[in-house]
Structures are given as C-alpha cells and as structure tokens.
Amino acid sequence: MRRTGAQLEKQEEEEVPAPARCPVSHGHAAGEAEPRTAPSAPATAGELHQEAEDFIRLFHREESPGDPEARIAAVRAEIEETGTYRHTRAELDYGARVAWRNSNRCIGRLYWRSLRVRDRRHIEDADSVAREAADHLREATNGGRIRPLITVFAPDAPDRPGPRIWNEQLVRYAGYAQRHGPPVGDPRNAGLTDFALRLGWPGGPGTPFDLLPLVIEDADGKPRFFELPRDAVLEVELRHPEESWYANLGLRWHAVPAIANMCLEIGGICYPAAPFNGWYMGTEIGARNLADADRYDLLPRIGERLGLDTADDRSLWKDRALVELNRAVLHSFDRAGVTVTDHHTESRRFLAHLDREESHGRGVGADWSWIVPPMSGATTPVFHRTYDTTQWRPAYVHHPEAQARARGEADE
C-alpha cells in the first residue's frame, strides 16, 4: 500500500499503542512476516471488551482529549447487550487512517492523515457494494489526481457476516487459462477468472488487459459477479520517452491500486469489505506486475527489441530492460496527467515518516522485504537499515479465506 500525496498535518505527541493482535487471529501477530490464514474461534466478550477499550483509549489520547471512561462504559454495555459495538464516525475515520499508519508493508505512510473515509457501514448486499465500489473508483481517480480513499462497508456481526470482495484489487486484469502455454492476460488472476466464468461471466474480448469483474459475496454466502462500468476505470497506455516501438506492444495499466480483500480491524471489529487506495509507485507496475516471470513476463520481449544479448545473463540485459520498462511507466503516467511516484522519492519520504513518528513517541513497524523497492534497492536509503517488525493496531489484515478466494477457490 504505497500511498502519498497531501500536505502533512501536525500531530500531537502521544503514548505508544499496544502491538496488533486481531481477536479472530486473521492478522499479523507481532513479529510475523506473513499473515496467518487458518480460521479460529471468534473473540470472546472479554477479548472484545479489551480490544475496544485499548482502541478507545488510543483514540482519546490522540484525537479526543478528555476522560474516555464514559465511552468505554457505553461500549461495554453495548457489547453485553448485542455481542458487538458500533464505532462513532470520528472513531471510524481515525481507525482507518491509523491502520494505514500501521501498515508494515507500505512505504508511503508519510501522509496517512490525508486518507478520505467513505462510511458505507449500512450497506450489506452485493449489488450495492458493487455500485459503491465503482463510485469509489470514480472519486479516487479524480481526473488523474489520485485521492487516497477507503470505503467501509458493513462489519462482521455475531448474527451475520459482512460482505466480502473476492478480488485482490477492485481493478484487475483477467487471466484466461490455455490448454497449452501460459494464460492470456495476467496469470495471477487465472483462478478468479475461471471462477467468474463459471459464475456466468461471458468473458472479455480475450486481450491481455480485459477488466476482470468484481466477485462479491454477501450474507447469503453466494458469490456473484459484477462488471465494472467503463467510466469507473482509468487506464494509462504505456509509451517510452524515446523508443517509438513501445506503442506497438499495446501495454496499459490501470490508474488506481485499490486493495479490496483485506479486513480493516479496529478495536476488535472486523470490516471485511473496506477497499482502500492511494496511488502507484512506478516499480509496482514496471518491476513487478509487468516484469515478473509469473506475471506478464515482458523483460525478454523488451530486451530483444532493445537489441540486447538475452542469451547471457552476464550482459545484464534484464537489468537494462527493467530500467527502460520502468522509465516507460513513469513517462506514460506523467504524460497522461495521472499521479504516480518513484521509488527514490518514496524511500526518502518513508524515512521522513519514521523520523516524524518516532519524534511523537510512536513505534513504527516495517517489513524490510516490502519497504525496499523491487529495483535498485541499494541505491535507496531504506535499504541500509533494519526495522522493527511489530504490527501495531488498528491494522489492515487478511481474513482467513481472503487469499483462497482471490485465487478463485470456493470454501469447502
């Protein structure tokens, strides 16, 4: 989640919050590198009381000076009566923003306070979730000046689950499995593409960049597919600043990276559908999505067109092709007037984030393998240090079935 792009607001000094411990064990435990995915029993009332109290005290320390005891007592009473509780709008806004602040895999947290929160907690049904997801993309796109945005749908409750979005991101490209050879499109999405086809999606025209429909499941437990309206998805055609033949490759990528299958966990409450976005760091597209061998695997094609010796790794043809592919991404987004950042700028901003948070007495967790950019890592300042791996809360976490669903695997 590499999110940047607004003026940094002044922050008050505060106490350090407790490390994250999601009450249903679907998040990162302190020090874990990977999210746990095995389901476990729901939180007990006592555990939920404690999670809620910890969050409310943190909220009052940072945002609402005064005695939190009355609010804590009201929440305890609500939990005793209903088995859950409802966040105030101020608590929801704060919790969503701090979850970004606590995102260990995100290099772009400096401007966490700029996140806009769309409160859609009254929405539970799949049709409405799909409509709001499209509206989210339109608002976030903002004519190319991408806005950091989250839309929060109904939470899980004791008597019914909240809605789920199966897609990893609101915008993904289909991957059509072939009898011989790799899928057409994005191999990462081959499983979900096949599942959408089995649900009745007719498929797209069969290009490498067909928009995958949203697969959404609400309380009835029956996933359905919803095609995204074309006006909700801004795409950027990729061109190179010098090489005219790049246009013939027919490459493109979407403008808004909206993560869709993670749970927003605030004070023991899980919002399983809470799509959120910032904007892209260029290497996410140019060094991973388009370059990885198990994704679009474009480096051999580009290396050959550049006239490089692709038969000998010692020629460093992959490195040279990778740089040119990433130049094309940055050039094209800039040319289209779409917000994008580069890995050198973002690395400096992340260290500024560390300094600012530490000056306020707050712990900052980070996963080195995600914070260091996927190209030219040693040329960036984030490479040359270690990080505390503690995952603080509130947090964005993986609910147990999220990864399987993103692969198009239905529950047993």
Order of alpha helices (4+ residues) and beta strands (2+ residues): alpha-alpha-alpha-beta-alpha-beta-beta-beta-beta-alpha-beta-beta-beta-beta-beta-beta-beta-beta-beta-alpha-alpha-beta-alpha-alpha-beta-alpha
